[in-house]
Amino acid sequence: MSRLEKRIWIDTDPSMGLVFRDVDDALALLQALRSPGLEIVGVSVSYGNAPMAACLKICRNLIRRYGAWGKVGLSQVYAGAKKAGMAQGKSAADEALICCLEEGPLTYVALAPLTNLASVLSARPDLQDRLEQVIFVGGRSSGRRFLFGHCPYEFHDANVVKDPQALACVLETKIPLALVPIELSVDVLLNREQIRRSAKSLKDGWRLRWETWLWSWLWVRGVGLAGGPVFDSVAVLAASHPERLSWRRVKVRMDGGELVMGGEEGRSVDWAGEVKEGTPEFWWP
């Protein structure tokens, strides 16, 4: 590993290819594989966007097709939690993450609920100091509602509400925490033309276009945005190029099962405010 590379672990719940499911986890994983500044030491799979078994199959297919980009093999993909509340470090993902932490410090990029990480911290609290940072897709500004486009229904903060206890467990530690709120991604959209250009560089690019077609159509036609929001890609950007985001130090707290920013009480975290102008199309380096 080059001394300039950042050692990271990715926790994800990809559902690309499933009907009416988001594709941003899968795109973020591909983005990480193409980011030369990152060394991916492991990928854990969780429930979230779909049942864990379905997410695991999708993740393994992605690594089989594209893992060579980041020198990641199938042996580095691990099954994790099947539901909220699973703990005590006994899944394959837990055991592998414990081994990697014992080998050295790393950054944990959480694109899914924090169940897997909370499980490891519960089993091995002595490893907290080995986590240089946790980057988590979640959190909302106080009073902010998740209303996108012309859709009248409010979107929920999925990674938070699916296991608030796991999040509370991580908040109680002293691990440096960086939050990428989903409200940020309303201005970070991936449209069909960008997908088409990206797919041209792949020998099986037709598959990427097919697997993202319905997702893109739903966000554009159903919600009224100019493209699909790539929530999880912003978290990978935070790992590979944190200088391309604006950050501020804020306090966050749990409030009725939600993670809220605002006020003078709570846990201090780094909060991503916006993607800076001039940032390249980072989801496909």
SVG drawing of the C-alpha trace seen along z (x, -y; Angstrom):
<svg xmlns="http://www.w3.org/2000/svg" viewBox="-48 -27 52 43">
<polyline fill="none" stroke="black" stroke-width="0.4" points="0.0,0.0 1.2,-3.4 1.7,-5.6 -0.7,-8.1 -3.5,-5.6 -6.2,-5.6 -7.1,-2.2 -10.9,-1.9 -13.7,0.6 -17.0,0.2 -20.3,1.3 -23.1,1.4 -26.5,2.6 -26.5,2.5 -29.8,3.2 -29.0,2.3 -31.1,4.4 -34.0,4.9 -37.3,3.3 -38.1,-0.1 -34.8,-0.1 -32.0,-2.7 -28.7,-2.1 -26.5,-4.6 -24.8,-2.0 -23.7,-0.1 -22.5,-3.2 -20.6,-4.3 -18.9,-1.0 -17.8,-1.3 -16.6,-4.8 -14.5,-3.6 -13.0,-0.8 -11.9,-3.5 -10.5,-5.9 -6.7,-5.4 -6.3,-7.0 -8.3,-4.3 -7.2,-0.8 -10.4,1.2 -9.5,3.8 -13.0,5.3 -16.6,4.9 -19.4,5.9 -23.0,6.3 -26.0,5.5 -29.8,5.5 -31.2,2.1 -32.2,1.4 -33.2,5.1 -32.7,8.3 -29.1,9.0 -29.0,12.2 -30.1,10.2 -27.7,7.4 -24.8,9.9 -25.5,11.5 -25.5,8.1 -22.3,7.0 -20.5,10.2 -21.6,9.8 -20.3,6.3 -16.9,7.4 -16.8,10.2 -17.2,7.8 -15.3,4.8 -13.3,5.7 -10.0,5.8 -10.2,2.0 -9.5,1.7 -7.7,5.1 -10.6,6.4 -11.6,10.1 -14.7,12.1 -12.8,13.3 -13.0,9.7 -16.8,9.5 -18.5,10.6 -22.1,11.3 -23.2,9.1 -26.4,8.4 -29.7,9.6 -31.7,7.3 -31.3,4.5 -30.1,5.5 -27.8,8.3 -24.7,7.9 -21.7,9.5 -19.3,9.7 -20.3,13.2 -21.1,12.7 -18.5,13.2 -18.4,9.4 -17.8,8.8 -15.0,11.3 -13.3,10.0 -13.5,6.3 -12.1,7.3 -9.1,8.9 -8.5,5.9 -8.7,3.5 -6.2,5.7 -3.8,5.3 -4.0,1.5 -6.1,-1.7 -8.7,-2.3 -11.6,-4.5 -15.1,-3.0 -17.4,-4.2 -21.0,-3.4 -23.5,-3.4 -26.0,-1.3 -27.4,-1.2 -24.7,-1.0 -25.7,2.5 -22.4,4.2 -20.2,1.6 -22.2,1.5 -21.9,5.3 -18.1,5.1 -17.8,2.3 -20.0,4.2 -17.8,7.3 -14.5,5.5 -14.7,2.0 -10.9,2.0 -10.7,1.5 -12.3,-1.9 -9.0,-3.7 -8.2,-1.8 -11.0,-3.6 -9.5,-6.8 -13.0,-8.0 -16.5,-6.8 -18.1,-8.4 -21.9,-7.8 -24.7,-8.7 -27.3,-10.1 -28.5,-13.0 -30.8,-16.0 -30.8,-19.7 -33.1,-20.6 -36.5,-21.4 -35.5,-20.2 -37.9,-17.9 -36.9,-15.5 -39.1,-16.7 -37.7,-16.1 -39.1,-17.5 -42.9,-17.5 -43.3,-14.3 -45.7,-15.1 -44.3,-12.4 -41.4,-12.9 -38.4,-10.6 -37.1,-9.0 -33.5,-9.0 -33.1,-5.3 -29.8,-4.4 -30.8,-6.1 -34.4,-4.9 -33.6,-1.3 -31.3,-0.9 -31.2,-4.0 -29.8,-1.9 -26.7,-1.0 -26.3,-4.7 -26.6,-5.6 -24.0,-3.1 -21.5,-4.7 -22.4,-8.2 -21.4,-7.2 -17.8,-6.5 -15.0,-9.0 -14.5,-7.8 -14.2,-10.8 -17.5,-10.9 -18.2,-12.6 -21.9,-12.9 -23.1,-13.1 -26.8,-14.1 -29.1,-12.9 -30.5,-16.5 -27.1,-17.4 -27.7,-15.0 -30.7,-16.9 -28.1,-19.0 -25.9,-16.1 -27.7,-14.3 -26.8,-11.7 -28.6,-11.9 -29.0,-9.5 -26.5,-11.3 -23.8,-11.0 -24.6,-7.3 -24.4,-6.8 -21.0,-8.4 -19.8,-6.3 -21.1,-3.1 -19.2,-3.7 -15.9,-3.0 -17.1,0.5 -17.3,3.6 -20.6,4.5 -21.8,0.9 -25.2,2.0 -25.7,3.7 -25.1,0.6 -27.5,-1.4 -30.1,1.4 -29.8,1.7 -30.1,-2.0 -32.8,-2.8 -35.9,-2.4 -34.1,-4.1 -33.4,-7.2 -36.9,-7.2 -38.5,-7.2 -36.5,-10.1 -37.0,-12.2 -40.6,-11.3 -42.0,-10.3 -40.2,-12.8 -39.4,-15.6 -35.7,-15.9 -33.1,-16.4 -31.5,-13.1 -31.2,-10.5 -29.6,-11.6 -26.4,-9.7 -26.4,-9.9 -23.7,-7.3 -21.3,-8.6 -20.9,-11.8 -19.7,-9.6 -17.1,-8.0 -16.1,-11.4 -15.6,-12.3 -13.2,-9.4 -11.2,-10.0 -11.3,-13.8 -12.6,-15.4 -11.3,-18.8 -14.1,-18.8 -16.7,-19.2 -17.4,-22.0 -17.3,-21.0 -18.4,-22.5 -18.1,-21.3 -21.6,-20.9 -23.5,-19.1 -25.9,-16.3 -28.3,-14.4 -30.8,-11.6 -34.4,-12.9 -37.3,-10.4 -35.2,-7.9 -33.7,-10.5 -30.3,-12.1 -30.7,-15.8 -28.1,-18.6 -28.7,-21.9 -28.4,-23.3 -25.6,-23.3 -26.0,-19.9 -25.0,-16.5 -22.0,-14.9 -19.5,-16.9 -19.2,-15.7 -18.0,-17.0 -21.0,-17.8 -20.8,-17.9 -22.5,-21.1 -22.1,-21.1 -20.1,-19.8 -17.8,-22.6 -18.2,-24.1 -15.9,-22.8 -15.8,-19.3 -15.5,-16.7 -18.2,-14.1 -16.8,-12.2 -19.1,-9.1 -17.0,-7.8 -13.4,-9.0"/>
</svg>
